[in-house]
Amino acid sequence: MLFIWAIRGFALFAEPPDREIIFTLIAVGGLSGAIPFTLLAWGQQYVTSGFAGVSMASTALIVLPLAHFFVPGERLTPRRVFGFVVGFVGVVILIGGQAFETSGQSLETAGRLACIGGASCYATSSTLMRRLPAIDPIGLASILLIIGSCLIIPTAFIVEGPPPLPAPNILLVLAFLGLVPTAMANFMRVLVVRSAGPVFMSLVNYQVPVWSVVLGALILSEPLPAALLYAMVLILAGLGISQYGALRRMFGGP
């Protein structure tokens, strides 16, 4: 992202930012990368994978009240609330009974709080990002990753020390994770939040469990749960109900 941003001449704001905007950038950088990555990595050691999936889906529900109070035009309506709840029920059905099973770990309660905290970080950062003035999306995506790196790399060295040199195949995996689900995904997230808003973007979290199940079946030959079809219908119905206006405008409706 830094390389692409350099090619574009390090474009960012149309006008020099004031102190409040700089503080907002730092907050978004921490809340969209360093802090939730740390909370989720630690918390998932002590909770079931089902609870971790549900906690990430809860980002959409957390965004609703935040956007209502802090983002102009993102009003909390009964239709939106109903749509989000329908989608959330679909996620719970997809994950099944393990969504709320206990792991038996001594730190399970703290792990659950860490997972919910990570979801809250994503919701808060999306809301704050929407409040920034006109900004270059490549520059914003790059600066957020840089801020997150500046926060997490020194912390990791202090807590765990320098990492061992990984094998070549692990380096390839790390390169893929850095380029596709981090750099590219962060850029796309910035575009969607800035154009469609944090509420619309938060619905992506409802799709994560669906794609995890489908790709697990296609790539890892994992069994498809019988409830997949019902869950997908509920998730898509929730998306359509809560974001009817945005979807209509997206596909050229009046």
C-alpha atoms as a printed R data frame, in Angstrom:
    type eleno elety resid chain resno       x       y       z
1   ATOM     1    CA   MET     A     1   0.000   0.000   0.000
2   ATOM     2    CA   LEU     A     2   2.868   2.374   0.755
3   ATOM     3    CA   PHE     A     3   4.364   1.667  -2.684
4   ATOM     4    CA   ILE     A     4   1.051   2.394  -4.468
5   ATOM     5    CA   TRP     A     5   0.534   5.503  -2.349
6   ATOM     6    CA   ALA     A     6   4.031   6.738  -3.287
7   ATOM     7    CA   ILE     A     7   3.231   6.322  -6.987
8   ATOM     8    CA   ARG     A     8   0.189   8.552  -6.448
9   ATOM     9    CA   GLY     A     9   2.382  11.234  -4.882
10  ATOM    10    CA   PHE     A    10   1.347  10.559  -1.271
11  ATOM    11    CA   ALA     A    11  -2.031  12.213  -1.831
12  ATOM    12    CA   LEU     A    12  -4.190  12.414   1.287
13  ATOM    13    CA   PHE     A    13  -6.238  15.482   2.255
14  ATOM    14    CA   ALA     A    14  -7.265  18.267  -0.083
15  ATOM    15    CA   GLU     A    15  -6.450  20.747   2.699
16  ATOM    16    CA   PRO     A    16  -3.944  20.488   5.583
17  ATOM    17    CA   PRO     A    17  -5.587  18.551   8.449
18  ATOM    18    CA   ASP     A    18  -6.080  20.084  11.864
19  ATOM    19    CA   ARG     A    19  -5.201  18.443  15.184
20  ATOM    20    CA   GLU     A    20  -8.624  16.833  15.615
21  ATOM    21    CA   ILE     A    21  -8.391  15.089  12.231
22  ATOM    22    CA   ILE     A    22  -4.881  13.809  13.009
23  ATOM    23    CA   PHE     A    23  -6.073  12.378  16.334
24  ATOM    24    CA   THR     A    24  -9.042  10.761  14.538
25  ATOM    25    CA   LEU     A    25  -6.666   9.153  12.023
26  ATOM    26    CA   ILE     A    26  -4.526   7.724  14.822
27  ATOM    27    CA   ALA     A    27  -7.626   6.411  16.607
28  ATOM    28    CA   VAL     A    28  -8.984   4.772  13.439
29  ATOM    29    CA   GLY     A    29  -5.561   3.240  12.712
30  ATOM    30    CA   GLY     A    30  -5.437   1.644  16.140
31  ATOM    31    CA   LEU     A    31  -9.099   0.604  16.273
32  ATOM    32    CA   SER     A    32  -9.157  -0.895  12.771
33  ATOM    33    CA   GLY     A    33  -5.944  -2.923  13.003
34  ATOM    34    CA   ALA     A    34  -3.599  -3.130  15.962
35  ATOM    35    CA   ILE     A    35  -6.084  -3.349  18.833
36  ATOM    36    CA   PRO     A    36  -8.743  -5.704  17.384
37  ATOM    37    CA   PHE     A    37  -6.080  -7.994  15.834
38  ATOM    38    CA   THR     A    38  -4.515  -8.346  19.283
39  ATOM    39    CA   LEU     A    39  -7.804  -8.853  21.115
40  ATOM    40    CA   LEU     A    40  -9.065 -11.467  18.661
41  ATOM    41    CA   ALA     A    41  -5.773 -13.377  18.507
42  ATOM    42    CA   TRP     A    42  -5.667 -13.578  22.295
43  ATOM    43    CA   GLY     A    43  -9.377 -14.159  22.875
44  ATOM    44    CA   GLN     A    44  -9.748 -17.012  20.382
45  ATOM    45    CA   GLN     A    45  -7.348 -19.111  22.457
46  ATOM    46    CA   TYR     A    46 -10.019 -19.417  25.158
47  ATOM    47    CA   VAL     A    47 -13.377 -19.443  23.324
48  ATOM    48    CA   THR     A    48 -15.037 -21.754  20.818
49  ATOM    49    CA   SER     A    49 -14.734 -20.901  17.139
50  ATOM    50    CA   GLY     A    50 -18.518 -20.578  17.037
51  ATOM    51    CA   PHE     A    51 -18.532 -17.814  19.622
52  ATOM    52    CA   ALA     A    52 -15.712 -16.025  17.772
53  ATOM    53    CA   GLY     A    53 -17.805 -16.093  14.590
54  ATOM    54    CA   VAL     A    54 -20.885 -14.745  16.327
55  ATOM    55    CA   SER     A    55 -18.866 -12.012  18.045
56  ATOM    56    CA   MET     A    56 -17.558 -10.772  14.672
57  ATOM    57    CA   ALA     A    57 -21.088 -10.781  13.274
58  ATOM    58    CA   SER     A    58 -22.137  -8.626  16.232
59  ATOM    59    CA   THR     A    59 -20.136  -5.756  14.697
60  ATOM    60    CA   ALA     A    60 -23.180  -4.974  12.566
61  ATOM    61    CA   LEU     A    61 -25.409  -4.633  15.632
62  ATOM    62    CA   ILE     A    62 -22.854  -2.462  17.451
63  ATOM    63    CA   VAL     A    63 -22.551  -0.117  14.459
64  ATOM    64    CA   LEU     A    64 -26.296   0.638  14.457
65  ATOM    65    CA   PRO     A    65 -26.489   2.849  17.584
66  ATOM    66    CA   LEU     A    66 -23.034   4.371  16.982
67  ATOM    67    CA   ALA     A    67 -23.909   5.452  13.443
68  ATOM    68    CA   HIS     A    68 -27.301   6.743  14.594
69  ATOM    69    CA   PHE     A    69 -25.725   9.227  17.015
70  ATOM    70    CA   PHE     A    70 -22.441  10.075  15.277
71  ATOM    71    CA   VAL     A    71 -22.933   9.766  11.484
72  ATOM    72    CA   PRO     A    72 -25.335  12.109   9.665
73  ATOM    73    CA   GLY     A    73 -27.866  10.247   7.514
74  ATOM    74    CA   GLU     A    74 -27.451   6.863   9.250
75  ATOM    75    CA   ARG     A    75 -30.686   6.879  11.244
76  ATOM    76    CA   LEU     A    76 -31.751   3.976  13.452
77  ATOM    77    CA   THR     A    77 -35.126   2.859  12.034
78  ATOM    78    CA   PRO     A    78 -37.341  -0.114  12.961
79  ATOM    79    CA   ARG     A    79 -36.798  -1.588   9.482
80  ATOM    80    CA   ARG     A    80 -33.015  -1.469   9.862
81  ATOM    81    CA   VAL     A    81 -33.104  -2.996  13.336
82  ATOM    82    CA   PHE     A    82 -35.388  -5.798  12.147
83  ATOM    83    CA   GLY     A    83 -33.159  -6.510   9.143
84  ATOM    84    CA   PHE     A    84 -30.011  -6.662  11.247
85  ATOM    85    CA   VAL     A    85 -31.631  -8.995  13.785
86  ATOM    86    CA   VAL     A    86 -32.860 -11.326  11.001
87  ATOM    87    CA   GLY     A    87 -29.331 -11.495   9.586
88  ATOM    88    CA   PHE     A    88 -27.826 -12.129  13.012
89  ATOM    89    CA   VAL     A    89 -30.240 -15.007  13.609
90  ATOM    90    CA   GLY     A    90 -29.074 -16.439  10.285
91  ATOM    91    CA   VAL     A    91 -25.460 -16.341  11.479
92  ATOM    92    CA   VAL     A    92 -26.351 -18.135  14.722
93  ATOM    93    CA   ILE     A    93 -28.270 -20.841  12.798
94  ATOM    94    CA   LEU     A    94 -25.315 -21.324  10.439
95  ATOM    95    CA   ILE     A    95 -22.799 -21.762  13.254
96  ATOM    96    CA   GLY     A    96 -25.149 -24.014  15.190
97  ATOM    97    CA   GLY     A    97 -25.132 -25.081  18.816
98  ATOM    98    CA   GLN     A    98 -21.440 -24.354  19.341
99  ATOM    99    CA   ALA     A    99 -22.178 -20.635  19.010
100 ATOM   100    CA   PHE     A   100 -22.830 -20.397  22.741
101 ATOM   101    CA   GLU     A   101 -21.130 -23.532  24.069
102 ATOM   102    CA   THR     A   102 -18.490 -23.152  26.742
103 ATOM   103    CA   SER     A   103 -14.884 -24.077  26.020
104 ATOM   104    CA   GLY     A   104 -14.020 -25.029  29.595
105 ATOM   105    CA   GLN     A   105 -11.000 -22.706  29.597
106 ATOM   106    CA   SER     A   106 -10.227 -20.833  32.812
107 ATOM   107    CA   LEU     A   107  -9.998 -17.527  30.929
108 ATOM   108    CA   GLU     A   108 -13.114 -18.070  28.797
109 ATOM   109    CA   THR     A   109 -14.981 -15.050  30.172
110 ATOM   110    CA   ALA     A   110 -12.006 -12.792  29.503
111 ATOM   111    CA   GLY     A   111 -11.632 -14.356  26.039
112 ATOM   112    CA   ARG     A   112 -15.278 -13.633  25.217
113 ATOM   113    CA   LEU     A   113 -14.893 -10.045  26.355
114 ATOM   114    CA   ALA     A   114 -11.774  -9.737  24.168
115 ATOM   115    CA   CYS     A   115 -13.679 -10.997  21.100
116 ATOM   116    CA   ILE     A   116 -16.572  -8.615  21.721
117 ATOM   117    CA   GLY     A   117 -14.015  -5.847  22.297
118 ATOM   118    CA   GLY     A   118 -12.457  -6.583  18.903
119 ATOM   119    CA   ALA     A   119 -15.858  -6.348  17.217
120 ATOM   120    CA   SER     A   120 -16.512  -3.063  19.041
121 ATOM   121    CA   CYS     A   121 -13.195  -1.695  17.761
122 ATOM   122    CA   TYR     A   122 -14.187  -2.402  14.153
123 ATOM   123    CA   ALA     A   123 -17.586  -0.772  14.691
124 ATOM   124    CA   THR     A   124 -16.067   2.338  16.295
125 ATOM   125    CA   SER     A   125 -13.355   2.721  13.640
126 ATOM   126    CA   SER     A   126 -15.914   2.499  10.817
127 ATOM   127    CA   THR     A   127 -18.000   5.197  12.467
128 ATOM   128    CA   LEU     A   128 -15.008   7.492  12.984
129 ATOM   129    CA   MET     A   129 -13.773   6.896   9.413
130 ATOM   130    CA   ARG     A   130 -17.078   8.126   8.000
131 ATOM   131    CA   ARG     A   131 -16.618  11.438   9.855
132 ATOM   132    CA   LEU     A   132 -13.276  12.276   8.196
133 ATOM   133    CA   PRO     A   133 -13.298  15.052   5.566
134 ATOM   134    CA   ALA     A   134 -12.626  14.451   1.850
135 ATOM   135    CA   ILE     A   135  -9.591  12.179   1.609
136 ATOM   136    CA   ASP     A   136  -7.775  10.036  -0.949
137 ATOM   137    CA   PRO     A   137  -8.871   6.387  -0.372
138 ATOM   138    CA   ILE     A   138  -5.461   4.912  -1.275
139 ATOM   139    CA   GLY     A   139  -3.770   7.355   1.086
140 ATOM   140    CA   LEU     A   140  -6.254   6.645   3.872
141 ATOM   141    CA   ALA     A   141  -5.933   2.853   3.545
142 ATOM   142    CA   SER     A   142  -2.130   3.180   3.555
143 ATOM   143    CA   ILE     A   143  -1.880   5.539   6.503
144 ATOM   144    CA   LEU     A   144  -4.205   3.357   8.606
145 ATOM   145    CA   LEU     A   145  -2.015   0.296   8.006
146 ATOM   146    CA   ILE     A   146   1.120   2.321   8.793
147 ATOM   147    CA   ILE     A   147  -0.385   3.607  12.058
148 ATOM   148    CA   GLY     A   148  -1.462   0.092  13.055
149 ATOM   149    CA   SER     A   149   2.024  -1.246  12.282
150 ATOM   150    CA   CYS     A   150   3.701   1.493  14.317
151 ATOM   151    CA   LEU     A   151   1.526   0.530  17.280
152 ATOM   152    CA   ILE     A   152   1.738  -3.256  17.102
153 ATOM   153    CA   ILE     A   153   5.316  -3.994  15.971
154 ATOM   154    CA   PRO     A   154   7.082  -2.349  18.963
155 ATOM   155    CA   THR     A   155   4.526  -3.929  21.300
156 ATOM   156    CA   ALA     A   156   5.143  -7.378  19.835
157 ATOM   157    CA   PHE     A   157   8.918  -7.023  20.232
158 ATOM   158    CA   ILE     A   158   8.544  -5.875  23.849
159 ATOM   159    CA   VAL     A   159   6.134  -8.676  24.789
160 ATOM   160    CA   GLU     A   160   7.450 -11.611  22.721
161 ATOM   161    CA   GLY     A   161  10.863 -10.579  21.394
162 ATOM   162    CA   PRO     A   162  12.052 -10.965  17.781
163 ATOM   163    CA   PRO     A   163  10.254 -13.721  15.866
164 ATOM   164    CA   PRO     A   164  12.170 -16.759  14.561
165 ATOM   165    CA   LEU     A   165  12.918 -16.848  10.834
166 ATOM   166    CA   PRO     A   166  10.047 -18.799   9.240
167 ATOM   167    CA   ALA     A   167  10.411 -21.411   6.513
168 ATOM   168    CA   PRO     A   168  10.035 -20.268   2.856
169 ATOM   169    CA   ASN     A   169   6.522 -21.704   2.531
170 ATOM   170    CA   ILE     A   170   5.462 -19.802   5.659
171 ATOM   171    CA   LEU     A   171   6.897 -16.597   4.163
172 ATOM   172    CA   LEU     A   172   4.702 -17.125   1.097
173 ATOM   173    CA   VAL     A   173   1.650 -17.561   3.303
174 ATOM   174    CA   LEU     A   174   2.534 -14.403   5.247
175 ATOM   175    CA   ALA     A   175   2.997 -12.488   1.974
176 ATOM   176    CA   PHE     A   176  -0.441 -13.604   0.789
177 ATOM   177    CA   LEU     A   177  -2.057 -12.684   4.119
178 ATOM   178    CA   GLY     A   178  -0.427  -9.265   4.002
179 ATOM   179    CA   LEU     A   179  -1.343  -8.486   0.393
180 ATOM   180    CA   VAL     A   180  -4.845  -9.913  -0.065
181 ATOM   181    CA   PRO     A   181  -6.858 -10.111   3.189
182 ATOM   182    CA   THR     A   182  -5.017  -7.166   4.798
183 ATOM   183    CA   ALA     A   183  -3.870  -4.576   2.232
184 ATOM   184    CA   MET     A   184  -6.490  -5.214  -0.457
185 ATOM   185    CA   ALA     A   185  -9.293  -5.819   2.043
186 ATOM   186    CA   ASN     A   186  -8.411  -2.670   3.982
187 ATOM   187    CA   PHE     A   187  -8.494  -0.599   0.793
188 ATOM   188    CA   MET     A   188 -11.905  -2.029  -0.173
189 ATOM   189    CA   ARG     A   189 -13.205  -1.437   3.362
190 ATOM   190    CA   VAL     A   190 -12.145   2.214   3.170
191 ATOM   191    CA   LEU     A   191 -13.922   2.630  -0.179
192 ATOM   192    CA   VAL     A   192 -17.164   1.083   1.069
193 ATOM   193    CA   VAL     A   193 -17.244   2.943   4.404
194 ATOM   194    CA   ARG     A   194 -16.513   6.278   2.731
195 ATOM   195    CA   SER     A   195 -19.091   5.774  -0.029
196 ATOM   196    CA   ALA     A   196 -21.892   3.581   1.366
197 ATOM   197    CA   GLY     A   197 -21.370   4.200   5.091
198 ATOM   198    CA   PRO     A   198 -20.395   2.136   8.154
199 ATOM   199    CA   VAL     A   199 -23.829   0.527   8.566
200 ATOM   200    CA   PHE     A   200 -23.721  -0.946   5.060
201 ATOM   201    CA   MET     A   201 -20.102  -2.042   5.520
202 ATOM   202    CA   SER     A   202 -20.869  -3.769   8.809
203 ATOM   203    CA   LEU     A   203 -23.146  -6.235   7.015
204 ATOM   204    CA   VAL     A   204 -20.036  -7.838   5.507
205 ATOM   205    CA   ASN     A   205 -19.527  -9.497   8.885
206 ATOM   206    CA   TYR     A   206 -22.735 -11.487   8.334
207 ATOM   207    CA   GLN     A   207 -21.241 -12.941   5.155
208 ATOM   208    CA   VAL     A   208 -17.936 -14.063   6.742
209 ATOM   209    CA   PRO     A   209 -19.327 -17.258   8.355
210 ATOM   210    CA   VAL     A   210 -21.138 -18.162   5.121
211 ATOM   211    CA   TRP     A   211 -18.005 -17.893   2.993
212 ATOM   212    CA   SER     A   212 -15.971 -19.708   5.637
213 ATOM   213    CA   VAL     A   213 -18.348 -22.671   5.475
214 ATOM   214    CA   VAL     A   214 -18.557 -22.695   1.661
215 ATOM   215    CA   LEU     A   215 -14.803 -22.357   1.101
216 ATOM   216    CA   GLY     A   216 -14.111 -24.926   3.801
217 ATOM   217    CA   ALA     A   217 -16.279 -27.385   1.856
218 ATOM   218    CA   LEU     A   218 -14.719 -26.553  -1.527
219 ATOM   219    CA   ILE     A   219 -11.062 -26.373  -0.466
220 ATOM   220    CA   LEU     A   220 -10.813 -28.484   2.696
221 ATOM   221    CA   SER     A   221 -13.605 -30.989   1.898
222 ATOM   222    CA   GLU     A   222 -15.401 -30.098   5.108
223 ATOM   223    CA   PRO     A   223 -19.072 -31.162   5.324
224 ATOM   224    CA   LEU     A   224 -21.713 -28.583   4.496
225 ATOM   225    CA   PRO     A   225 -24.143 -28.062   7.393
226 ATOM   226    CA   ALA     A   226 -27.779 -28.794   6.642
227 ATOM   227    CA   ALA     A   227 -28.759 -25.352   7.925
228 ATOM   228    CA   LEU     A   228 -26.587 -23.533   5.350
229 ATOM   229    CA   LEU     A   229 -29.457 -22.770   2.964
230 ATOM   230    CA   TYR     A   230 -31.762 -21.483   5.731
231 ATOM   231    CA   ALA     A   231 -28.955 -19.364   7.168
232 ATOM   232    CA   MET     A   232 -28.110 -17.837   3.790
233 ATOM   233    CA   VAL     A   233 -31.767 -16.992   3.154
234 ATOM   234    CA   LEU     A   234 -32.017 -15.219   6.530
235 ATOM   235    CA   ILE     A   235 -28.719 -13.363   6.078
236 ATOM   236    CA   LEU     A   236 -29.631 -12.141   2.579
237 ATOM   237    CA   ALA     A   237 -33.143 -11.251   3.744
238 ATOM   238    CA   GLY     A   238 -31.704  -9.246   6.614
239 ATOM   239    CA   LEU     A   239 -29.383  -7.449   4.214
240 ATOM   240    CA   GLY     A   240 -32.240  -6.633   1.854
241 ATOM   241    CA   ILE     A   241 -34.570  -5.403   4.608
242 ATOM   242    CA   SER     A   242 -32.065  -3.208   6.452
243 ATOM   243    CA   GLN     A   243 -30.356  -1.764   3.371
244 ATOM   244    CA   TYR     A   244 -33.246  -1.603   0.910
245 ATOM   245    CA   GLY     A   245 -32.641   2.049   0.038
246 ATOM   246    CA   ALA     A   246 -28.898   1.639  -0.483
247 ATOM   247    CA   LEU     A   247 -29.350  -1.482  -2.617
248 ATOM   248    CA   ARG     A   248 -31.988   0.230  -4.741
249 ATOM   249    CA   ARG     A   249 -29.661   3.163  -5.413
250 ATOM   250    CA   MET     A   250 -26.749   0.788  -6.110
251 ATOM   251    CA   PHE     A   251 -28.700  -1.014  -8.848
252 ATOM   252    CA   GLY     A   252 -30.018   2.144 -10.448
253 ATOM   253    CA   GLY     A   253 -33.397   2.457  -8.801
254 ATOM   254    CA   PRO     A   254 -35.081   5.816  -8.073
